[in-house]
Amino acid sequence: MFMLKYIDFHSRGVSLSFGQEHMEYFRRRTAKEILRLRAD
């Protein structure tokens, strides 16, 4: 998950502003996005 977010932030030219404490949020958000794509 960290690498996905690192690439995401880097590709948008945004400085890293997250840490380990944010990973659970990113995991849940990514899972919801994937499930939404599968449903469409």
CHARMM-style PDB file with segment names, atoms N, HN, CA, C and O in Angstrom:
ATOM      1  N   MET     1       0.820  -1.174   0.000  1.00  0.00      PROA
ATOM      2  CA  MET     1       0.000   0.000   0.000  1.00  0.00      PROA
ATOM      3  C   MET     1       0.874   1.252   0.000  1.00  0.00      PROA
ATOM      4  O   MET     1       0.574   2.239  -0.672  1.00  0.00      PROA
ATOM      5  N   PHE     2       1.963   1.190   0.769  1.00  0.00      PROA
ATOM      6  HN  PHE     2       2.207   0.389   1.315  1.00  0.00      PROA
ATOM      7  CA  PHE     2       2.832   2.368   0.826  1.00  0.00      PROA
ATOM      8  C   PHE     2       3.362   2.717  -0.557  1.00  0.00      PROA
ATOM      9  O   PHE     2       3.388   3.888  -0.936  1.00  0.00      PROA
ATOM     10  N   MET     3       3.785   1.709  -1.311  1.00  0.00      PROA
ATOM     11  HN  MET     3       3.764   0.758  -1.004  1.00  0.00      PROA
ATOM     12  CA  MET     3       4.320   1.977  -2.654  1.00  0.00      PROA
ATOM     13  C   MET     3       3.254   2.557  -3.575  1.00  0.00      PROA
ATOM     14  O   MET     3       3.546   3.450  -4.371  1.00  0.00      PROA
ATOM     15  N   LEU     4       2.033   2.066  -3.481  1.00  0.00      PROA
ATOM     16  HN  LEU     4       1.796   1.340  -2.835  1.00  0.00      PROA
ATOM     17  CA  LEU     4       0.954   2.619  -4.302  1.00  0.00      PROA
ATOM     18  C   LEU     4       0.734   4.092  -3.996  1.00  0.00      PROA
ATOM     19  O   LEU     4       0.590   4.907  -4.907  1.00  0.00      PROA
ATOM     20  N   LYS     5       0.708   4.429  -2.717  1.00  0.00      PROA
ATOM     21  HN  LYS     5       0.825   3.767  -1.977  1.00  0.00      PROA
ATOM     22  CA  LYS     5       0.490   5.827  -2.335  1.00  0.00      PROA
ATOM     23  C   LYS     5       1.698   6.679  -2.691  1.00  0.00      PROA
ATOM     24  O   LYS     5       1.541   7.828  -3.103  1.00  0.00      PROA
ATOM     25  N   TYR     6       2.893   6.139  -2.539  1.00  0.00      PROA
ATOM     26  HN  TYR     6       3.021   5.205  -2.204  1.00  0.00      PROA
ATOM     27  CA  TYR     6       4.102   6.877  -2.907  1.00  0.00      PROA
ATOM     28  C   TYR     6       4.060   7.231  -4.395  1.00  0.00      PROA
ATOM     29  O   TYR     6       4.311   8.375  -4.773  1.00  0.00      PROA
ATOM     30  N   ILE     7       3.745   6.253  -5.228  1.00  0.00      PROA
ATOM     31  HN  ILE     7       3.541   5.323  -4.921  1.00  0.00      PROA
ATOM     32  CA  ILE     7       3.665   6.479  -6.674  1.00  0.00      PROA
ATOM     33  C   ILE     7       2.562   7.475  -6.994  1.00  0.00      PROA
ATOM     34  O   ILE     7       2.748   8.362  -7.827  1.00  0.00      PROA
ATOM     35  N   ASP     8       1.419   7.337  -6.342  1.00  0.00      PROA
ATOM     36  HN  ASP     8       1.268   6.616  -5.666  1.00  0.00      PROA
ATOM     37  CA  ASP     8       0.293   8.248  -6.540  1.00  0.00      PROA
ATOM     38  C   ASP     8       0.703   9.685  -6.227  1.00  0.00      PROA
ATOM     39  O   ASP     8       0.490  10.581  -7.044  1.00  0.00      PROA
ATOM     40  N   PHE     9       1.283   9.906  -5.063  1.00  0.00      PROA
ATOM     41  HN  PHE     9       1.456   9.178  -4.400  1.00  0.00      PROA
ATOM     42  CA  PHE     9       1.685  11.256  -4.661  1.00  0.00      PROA
ATOM     43  C   PHE     9       2.787  11.782  -5.575  1.00  0.00      PROA
ATOM     44  O   PHE     9       2.744  12.936  -6.000  1.00  0.00      PROA
ATOM     45  N   HSD    10       3.770  10.939  -5.878  1.00  0.00      PROA
ATOM     46  HN  HSD    10       3.805  10.001  -5.533  1.00  0.00      PROA
ATOM     47  CA  HSD    10       4.895  11.357  -6.717  1.00  0.00      PROA
ATOM     48  C   HSD    10       4.419  11.737  -8.123  1.00  0.00      PROA
ATOM     49  O   HSD    10       4.883  12.727  -8.687  1.00  0.00      PROA
ATOM     50  N   SER    11       3.501  10.959  -8.685  1.00  0.00      PROA
ATOM     51  HN  SER    11       3.123  10.155  -8.227  1.00  0.00      PROA
ATOM     52  CA  SER    11       3.023  11.229 -10.044  1.00  0.00      PROA
ATOM     53  C   SER    11       2.255  12.541 -10.131  1.00  0.00      PROA
ATOM     54  O   SER    11       2.189  13.155 -11.196  1.00  0.00      PROA
ATOM     55  N   ARG    12       1.678  12.968  -9.019  1.00  0.00      PROA
ATOM     56  HN  ARG    12       1.731  12.469  -8.155  1.00  0.00      PROA
ATOM     57  CA  ARG    12       0.946  14.239  -8.997  1.00  0.00      PROA
ATOM     58  C   ARG    12       1.814  15.400  -8.534  1.00  0.00      PROA
ATOM     59  O   ARG    12       1.340  16.533  -8.452  1.00  0.00      PROA
ATOM     60  N   GLY    13       3.084  15.131  -8.231  1.00  0.00      PROA
ATOM     61  HN  GLY    13       3.469  14.211  -8.297  1.00  0.00      PROA
ATOM     62  CA  GLY    13       3.988  16.185  -7.798  1.00  0.00      PROA
ATOM     63  C   GLY    13       3.689  16.715  -6.410  1.00  0.00      PROA
ATOM     64  O   GLY    13       4.005  17.861  -6.090  1.00  0.00      PROA
ATOM     65  N   VAL    14       3.076  15.870  -5.581  1.00  0.00      PROA
ATOM     66  HN  VAL    14       2.819  14.938  -5.841  1.00  0.00      PROA
ATOM     67  CA  VAL    14       2.697  16.255  -4.222  1.00  0.00      PROA
ATOM     68  C   VAL    14       3.718  15.667  -3.253  1.00  0.00      PROA
ATOM     69  O   VAL    14       4.139  14.521  -3.409  1.00  0.00      PROA
ATOM     70  N   SER    15       4.115  16.449  -2.258  1.00  0.00      PROA
ATOM     71  HN  SER    15       3.773  17.380  -2.131  1.00  0.00      PROA
ATOM     72  CA  SER    15       5.059  15.919  -1.272  1.00  0.00      PROA
ATOM     73  C   SER    15       4.367  14.881  -0.394  1.00  0.00      PROA
ATOM     74  O   SER    15       3.161  14.957  -0.161  1.00  0.00      PROA
ATOM     75  N   LEU    16       5.133  13.924   0.084  1.00  0.00      PROA
ATOM     76  HN  LEU    16       6.113  13.862  -0.105  1.00  0.00      PROA
ATOM     77  CA  LEU    16       4.573  12.870   0.928  1.00  0.00      PROA
ATOM     78  C   LEU    16       4.093  13.470   2.243  1.00  0.00      PROA
ATOM     79  O   LEU    16       4.858  14.101   2.972  1.00  0.00      PROA
ATOM     80  N   SER    17       2.836  13.267   2.526  1.00  0.00      PROA
ATOM     81  HN  SER    17       2.214  12.754   1.933  1.00  0.00      PROA
ATOM     82  CA  SER    17       2.261  13.823   3.752  1.00  0.00      PROA
ATOM     83  C   SER    17       1.441  12.768   4.485  1.00  0.00      PROA
ATOM     84  O   SER    17       0.418  13.076   5.097  1.00  0.00      PROA
ATOM     85  N   PHE    18       1.897  11.529   4.417  1.00  0.00      PROA
ATOM     86  HN  PHE    18       2.728  11.278   3.921  1.00  0.00      PROA
ATOM     87  CA  PHE    18       1.204  10.442   5.095  1.00  0.00      PROA
ATOM     88  C   PHE    18       2.224   9.548   5.765  1.00  0.00      PROA
ATOM     89  O   PHE    18       3.414   9.583   5.451  1.00  0.00      PROA
ATOM     90  N   GLY    19       1.734   8.749   6.691  1.00  0.00      PROA
ATOM     91  HN  GLY    19       0.767   8.720   6.945  1.00  0.00      PROA
ATOM     92  CA  GLY    19       2.599   7.829   7.410  1.00  0.00      PROA
ATOM     93  C   GLY    19       1.898   6.508   7.631  1.00  0.00      PROA
ATOM     94  O   GLY    19       0.817   6.263   7.094  1.00  0.00      PROA
ATOM     95  N   GLN    20       2.519   5.665   8.420  1.00  0.00      PROA
ATOM     96  HN  GLN    20       3.397   5.863   8.856  1.00  0.00      PROA
ATOM     97  CA  GLN    20       1.969   4.341   8.702  1.00  0.00      PROA
ATOM     98  C   GLN    20       0.567   4.426   9.292  1.00  0.00      PROA
ATOM     99  O   GLN    20      -0.272   3.563   9.036  1.00  0.00      PROA
ATOM    100  N   GLU    21       0.317   5.457  10.074  1.00  0.00      PROA
ATOM    101  HN  GLU    21       0.998   6.158  10.282  1.00  0.00      PROA
ATOM    102  CA  GLU    21      -1.000   5.597  10.714  1.00  0.00      PROA
ATOM    103  C   GLU    21      -2.125   5.822   9.705  1.00  0.00      PROA
ATOM    104  O   GLU    21      -3.294   5.665  10.056  1.00  0.00      PROA
ATOM    105  N   HSD    22      -1.807   6.183   8.469  1.00  0.00      PROA
ATOM    106  HN  HSD    22      -0.857   6.311   8.183  1.00  0.00      PROA
ATOM    107  CA  HSD    22      -2.816   6.425   7.442  1.00  0.00      PROA
ATOM    108  C   HSD    22      -3.081   5.199   6.566  1.00  0.00      PROA
ATOM    109  O   HSD    22      -4.008   5.214   5.756  1.00  0.00      PROA
ATOM    110  N   MET    23      -2.293   4.152   6.714  1.00  0.00      PROA
ATOM    111  HN  MET    23      -1.540   4.140   7.372  1.00  0.00      PROA
ATOM    112  CA  MET    23      -2.379   3.006   5.814  1.00  0.00      PROA
ATOM    113  C   MET    23      -3.723   2.286   5.886  1.00  0.00      PROA
ATOM    114  O   MET    23      -4.231   1.849   4.854  1.00  0.00      PROA
ATOM    115  N   GLU    24      -4.305   2.150   7.059  1.00  0.00      PROA
ATOM    116  HN  GLU    24      -3.892   2.505   7.898  1.00  0.00      PROA
ATOM    117  CA  GLU    24      -5.612   1.480   7.168  1.00  0.00      PROA
ATOM    118  C   GLU    24      -6.671   2.234   6.364  1.00  0.00      PROA
ATOM    119  O   GLU    24      -7.483   1.620   5.673  1.00  0.00      PROA
ATOM    120  N   TYR    25      -6.660   3.552   6.455  1.00  0.00      PROA
ATOM    121  HN  TYR    25      -5.999   4.051   7.017  1.00  0.00      PROA
ATOM    122  CA  TYR    25      -7.598   4.371   5.674  1.00  0.00      PROA
ATOM    123  C   TYR    25      -7.392   4.132   4.178  1.00  0.00      PROA
ATOM    124  O   TYR    25      -8.359   3.928   3.444  1.00  0.00      PROA
ATOM    125  N   PHE    26      -6.143   4.158   3.726  1.00  0.00      PROA
ATOM    126  HN  PHE    26      -5.358   4.324   4.322  1.00  0.00      PROA
ATOM    127  CA  PHE    26      -5.861   3.961   2.308  1.00  0.00      PROA
ATOM    128  C   PHE    26      -6.257   2.561   1.852  1.00  0.00      PROA
ATOM    129  O   PHE    26      -6.747   2.400   0.734  1.00  0.00      PROA
ATOM    130  N   ARG    27      -6.058   1.546   2.689  1.00  0.00      PROA
ATOM    131  HN  ARG    27      -5.660   1.677   3.597  1.00  0.00      PROA
ATOM    132  CA  ARG    27      -6.462   0.176   2.335  1.00  0.00      PROA
ATOM    133  C   ARG    27      -7.969   0.098   2.123  1.00  0.00      PROA
ATOM    134  O   ARG    27      -8.435  -0.465   1.132  1.00  0.00      PROA
ATOM    135  N   ARG    28      -8.717   0.659   3.045  1.00  0.00      PROA
ATOM    136  HN  ARG    28      -8.339   1.117   3.850  1.00  0.00      PROA
ATOM    137  CA  ARG    28     -10.185   0.620   2.929  1.00  0.00      PROA
ATOM    138  C   ARG    28     -10.664   1.400   1.707  1.00  0.00      PROA
ATOM    139  O   ARG    28     -11.546   0.947   0.977  1.00  0.00      PROA
ATOM    140  N   ARG    29     -10.079   2.567   1.495  1.00  0.00      PROA
ATOM    141  HN  ARG    29      -9.363   2.935   2.088  1.00  0.00      PROA
ATOM    142  CA  ARG    29     -10.478   3.400   0.357  1.00  0.00      PROA
ATOM    143  C   ARG    29     -10.162   2.703  -0.962  1.00  0.00      PROA
ATOM    144  O   ARG    29     -10.984   2.727  -1.878  1.00  0.00      PROA
ATOM    145  N   THR    30      -9.003   2.092  -1.077  1.00  0.00      PROA
ATOM    146  HN  THR    30      -8.335   2.072  -0.333  1.00  0.00      PROA
ATOM    147  CA  THR    30      -8.614   1.384  -2.291  1.00  0.00      PROA
ATOM    148  C   THR    30      -9.533   0.190  -2.534  1.00  0.00      PROA
ATOM    149  O   THR    30      -9.942  -0.055  -3.669  1.00  0.00      PROA
ATOM    150  N   ALA    31      -9.858  -0.549  -1.486  1.00  0.00      PROA
ATOM    151  HN  ALA    31      -9.525  -0.350  -0.564  1.00  0.00      PROA
ATOM    152  CA  ALA    31     -10.768  -1.695  -1.626  1.00  0.00      PROA
ATOM    153  C   ALA    31     -12.133  -1.235  -2.122  1.00  0.00      PROA
ATOM    154  O   ALA    31     -12.723  -1.881  -2.987  1.00  0.00      PROA
ATOM    155  N   LYS    32     -12.640  -0.133  -1.589  1.00  0.00      PROA
ATOM    156  HN  LYS    32     -12.160   0.392  -0.886  1.00  0.00      PROA
ATOM    157  CA  LYS    32     -13.939   0.389  -2.041  1.00  0.00      PROA
ATOM    158  C   LYS    32     -13.885   0.798  -3.505  1.00  0.00      PROA
ATOM    159  O   LYS    32     -14.832   0.548  -4.251  1.00  0.00      PROA
ATOM    160  N   GLU    33     -12.786   1.426  -3.929  1.00  0.00      PROA
ATOM    161  HN  GLU    33     -12.017   1.630  -3.324  1.00  0.00      PROA
ATOM    162  CA  GLU    33     -12.643   1.825  -5.331  1.00  0.00      PROA
ATOM    163  C   GLU    33     -12.620   0.606  -6.248  1.00  0.00      PROA
ATOM    164  O   GLU    33     -13.244   0.619  -7.309  1.00  0.00      PROA
ATOM    165  N   ILE    34     -11.911  -0.438  -5.852  1.00  0.00      PROA
ATOM    166  HN  ILE    34     -11.404  -0.448  -4.990  1.00  0.00      PROA
ATOM    167  CA  ILE    34     -11.839  -1.658  -6.662  1.00  0.00      PROA
ATOM    168  C   ILE    34     -13.210  -2.319  -6.746  1.00  0.00      PROA
ATOM    169  O   ILE    34     -13.635  -2.729  -7.826  1.00  0.00      PROA
ATOM    170  N   LEU    35     -13.899  -2.424  -5.624  1.00  0.00      PROA
ATOM    171  HN  LEU    35     -13.554  -2.091  -4.747  1.00  0.00      PROA
ATOM    172  CA  LEU    35     -15.225  -3.045  -5.626  1.00  0.00      PROA
ATOM    173  C   LEU    35     -16.214  -2.241  -6.459  1.00  0.00      PROA
ATOM    174  O   LEU    35     -17.064  -2.820  -7.135  1.00  0.00      PROA
ATOM    175  N   ARG    36     -16.117  -0.937  -6.420  1.00  0.00      PROA
ATOM    176  HN  ARG    36     -15.427  -0.467  -5.870  1.00  0.00      PROA
ATOM    177  CA  ARG    36     -17.003  -0.093  -7.215  1.00  0.00      PROA
ATOM    178  C   ARG    36     -16.747  -0.322  -8.706  1.00  0.00      PROA
ATOM    179  O   ARG    36     -17.697  -0.369  -9.488  1.00  0.00      PROA
ATOM    180  N   LEU    37     -15.496  -0.462  -9.110  1.00  0.00      PROA
ATOM    181  HN  LEU    37     -14.724  -0.424  -8.474  1.00  0.00      PROA
ATOM    182  CA  LEU    37     -15.177  -0.720 -10.517  1.00  0.00      PROA
ATOM    183  C   LEU    37     -15.708  -2.072 -10.968  1.00  0.00      PROA
ATOM    184  O   LEU    37     -16.160  -2.214 -12.105  1.00  0.00      PROA
ATOM    185  N   ARG    38     -15.656  -3.053 -10.098  1.00  0.00      PROA
ATOM    186  HN  ARG    38     -15.289  -2.937  -9.175  1.00  0.00      PROA
ATOM    187  CA  ARG    38     -16.151  -4.390 -10.448  1.00  0.00      PROA
ATOM    188  C   ARG    38     -17.660  -4.392 -10.593  1.00  0.00      PROA
ATOM    189  O   ARG    38     -18.206  -5.177 -11.368  1.00  0.00      PROA
ATOM    190  N   ALA    39     -18.343  -3.524  -9.856  1.00  0.00      PROA
ATOM    191  HN  ALA    39     -17.900  -2.886  -9.226  1.00  0.00      PROA
ATOM    192  CA  ALA    39     -19.800  -3.484  -9.896  1.00  0.00      PROA
ATOM    193  C   ALA    39     -20.316  -2.748 -11.132  1.00  0.00      PROA
ATOM    194  O   ALA    39     -21.448  -2.975 -11.560  1.00  0.00      PROA
ATOM    195  N   ASP    40     -19.502  -1.878 -11.701  1.00  0.00      PROA
ATOM    196  HN  ASP    40     -18.582  -1.694 -11.353  1.00  0.00      PROA
ATOM    197  CA  ASP    40     -19.950  -1.073 -12.858  1.00  0.00      PROA
ATOM    198  C   ASP    40     -19.867  -1.798 -14.151  1.00  0.00      PROA
ATOM    199  OT1 ASP    40     -20.211  -1.241 -15.194  1.00  0.00      PROA
TER     200      ASP     40
END
